Amino acid sequence: MPRPKKCRRVCGLPLCREFGPRGIGCMGEPIMLGLDEYEVIRLIDLEGMQQEQAAAQMGVARTTVQSIYNAARYKLAEAMVNGRTLRIEGGDVEVCEKRAHCMRGGCCGHHGCGKQKPEG
């Protein structure tokens, strides 16, 4: 029996949850990017964190962040190259109660975040 997935701490929720090509029909089903995958992309590529820092931020192991990051980058490439819609939703996450502050540059450091259902 596999070990249950550990919730990943997410401090930044997307302002827009769906992206896709304009002016042409999308090819195939939308690609689903989990909120944890979105958070890893945000922390590493936008905030400039190292994988170790992102792992501490999210409350998971560095190897977990690396795995999430690789999956997220593949999905982004798949959406761009093949003209598919990218939809951001779902995942085993806990959302920071002070997320408005987090989106202004990094995390508030509030690690007592309670499990919440992501908005949307």
Contacts in CASP RR format, 6 or more apart in sequence:
PFRMAT RR
TARGET T0000
AUTHOR 0000-0000-0000
METHOD contacts of the structure
MODEL  1
MPRPKKCRRVCGLPLCREFGPRGIGCMGEPIMLGLDEYEVIRLIDLEGMQ
QEQAAAQMGVARTTVQSIYNAARYKLAEAMVNGRTLRIEGGDVEVCEKRA
HCMRGGCCGHHGCGKQKPEG
5 92 0 8 1.000
6 59 0 8 1.000
6 60 0 8 1.000
6 64 0 8 1.000
6 92 0 8 1.000
7 92 0 8 1.000
7 93 0 8 1.000
7 94 0 8 1.000
7 115 0 8 1.000
8 36 0 8 1.000
8 39 0 8 1.000
8 58 0 8 1.000
8 59 0 8 1.000
8 60 0 8 1.000
8 64 0 8 1.000
8 68 0 8 1.000
8 91 0 8 1.000
8 92 0 8 1.000
8 93 0 8 1.000
8 94 0 8 1.000
9 57 0 8 1.000
9 58 0 8 1.000
9 59 0 8 1.000
9 93 0 8 1.000
9 94 0 8 1.000
9 96 0 8 1.000
9 111 0 8 1.000
9 113 0 8 1.000
10 35 0 8 1.000
10 36 0 8 1.000
10 38 0 8 1.000
10 39 0 8 1.000
10 58 0 8 1.000
10 93 0 8 1.000
10 94 0 8 1.000
10 95 0 8 1.000
10 96 0 8 1.000
10 99 0 8 1.000
10 118 0 8 1.000
11 39 0 8 1.000
11 57 0 8 1.000
11 95 0 8 1.000
11 96 0 8 1.000
11 99 0 8 1.000
11 102 0 8 1.000
11 103 0 8 1.000
11 106 0 8 1.000
11 107 0 8 1.000
11 108 0 8 1.000
11 109 0 8 1.000
12 38 0 8 1.000
12 39 0 8 1.000
12 42 0 8 1.000
12 96 0 8 1.000
12 99 0 8 1.000
12 102 0 8 1.000
12 103 0 8 1.000
13 35 0 8 1.000
13 95 0 8 1.000
13 99 0 8 1.000
13 103 0 8 1.000
13 118 0 8 1.000
13 119 0 8 1.000
14 35 0 8 1.000
14 38 0 8 1.000
14 88 0 8 1.000
17 87 0 8 1.000
17 88 0 8 1.000
17 89 0 8 1.000
17 120 0 8 1.000
18 30 0 8 1.000
18 85 0 8 1.000
18 86 0 8 1.000
18 87 0 8 1.000
18 88 0 8 1.000
19 79 0 8 1.000
19 85 0 8 1.000
19 86 0 8 1.000
20 26 0 8 1.000
20 79 0 8 1.000
20 83 0 8 1.000
20 84 0 8 1.000
20 85 0 8 1.000
20 86 0 8 1.000
21 83 0 8 1.000
21 85 0 8 1.000
24 83 0 8 1.000
26 83 0 8 1.000
26 84 0 8 1.000
26 85 0 8 1.000
27 82 0 8 1.000
27 83 0 8 1.000
27 84 0 8 1.000
28 84 0 8 1.000
29 84 0 8 1.000
30 84 0 8 1.000
30 85 0 8 1.000
30 86 0 8 1.000
30 87 0 8 1.000
31 75 0 8 1.000
31 78 0 8 1.000
31 79 0 8 1.000
31 84 0 8 1.000
31 85 0 8 1.000
31 86 0 8 1.000
31 87 0 8 1.000
32 75 0 8 1.000
32 87 0 8 1.000
32 88 0 8 1.000
32 89 0 8 1.000
32 90 0 8 1.000
33 72 0 8 1.000
33 75 0 8 1.000
33 76 0 8 1.000
33 86 0 8 1.000
33 87 0 8 1.000
33 88 0 8 1.000
33 89 0 8 1.000
34 72 0 8 1.000
34 88 0 8 1.000
34 89 0 8 1.000
34 90 0 8 1.000
34 91 0 8 1.000
35 88 0 8 1.000
35 89 0 8 1.000
35 90 0 8 1.000
35 91 0 8 1.000
35 93 0 8 1.000
35 118 0 8 1.000
36 58 0 8 1.000
36 68 0 8 1.000
36 91 0 8 1.000
36 92 0 8 1.000
36 93 0 8 1.000
37 68 0 8 1.000
37 69 0 8 1.000
37 71 0 8 1.000
37 72 0 8 1.000
37 75 0 8 1.000
38 72 0 8 1.000
38 88 0 8 1.000
39 58 0 8 1.000
39 93 0 8 1.000
40 54 0 8 1.000
40 58 0 8 1.000
40 65 0 8 1.000
40 68 0 8 1.000
40 69 0 8 1.000
40 72 0 8 1.000
41 69 0 8 1.000
41 72 0 8 1.000
41 73 0 8 1.000
41 76 0 8 1.000
43 49 0 8 1.000
43 53 0 8 1.000
43 54 0 8 1.000
43 57 0 8 1.000
43 58 0 8 1.000
43 106 0 8 1.000
44 50 0 8 1.000
44 51 0 8 1.000
44 54 0 8 1.000
44 65 0 8 1.000
44 69 0 8 1.000
47 105 0 8 1.000
47 106 0 8 1.000
49 57 0 8 1.000
51 62 0 8 1.000
51 65 0 8 1.000
51 66 0 8 1.000
51 69 0 8 1.000
52 62 0 8 1.000
54 65 0 8 1.000
54 69 0 8 1.000
55 61 0 8 1.000
55 62 0 8 1.000
55 64 0 8 1.000
55 65 0 8 1.000
57 107 0 8 1.000
58 65 0 8 1.000
75 86 0 8 1.000
76 86 0 8 1.000
78 84 0 8 1.000
79 85 0 8 1.000
79 86 0 8 1.000
89 118 0 8 1.000
89 120 0 8 1.000
90 118 0 8 1.000
93 118 0 8 1.000
94 113 0 8 1.000
94 114 0 8 1.000
94 115 0 8 1.000
94 116 0 8 1.000
95 113 0 8 1.000
95 114 0 8 1.000
95 116 0 8 1.000
95 117 0 8 1.000
95 118 0 8 1.000
95 119 0 8 1.000
96 102 0 8 1.000
96 107 0 8 1.000
96 108 0 8 1.000
96 110 0 8 1.000
96 113 0 8 1.000
97 110 0 8 1.000
97 113 0 8 1.000
97 114 0 8 1.000
97 116 0 8 1.000
98 108 0 8 1.000
98 110 0 8 1.000
101 108 0 8 1.000
102 108 0 8 1.000
END
